[in-house]
Amino acid sequence: MSDATRRFANIAARRAAGERSGIASVCSAHPLVIEAALRHGAARRADVL
């Protein structure tokens, strides 16, 4: 199983266990928005889609 697949599976498992879990999804073509989303995720060690 790839690392990305494992991360998605972990999200599903946590949700099934009743925990709040998810992944941020940002839809924008603006470079500043993309940069801000990636920086935000990196600062929190969170996945960004």
Helices and strands as residue ranges (DSSP letters): H 3-16, H 31-43
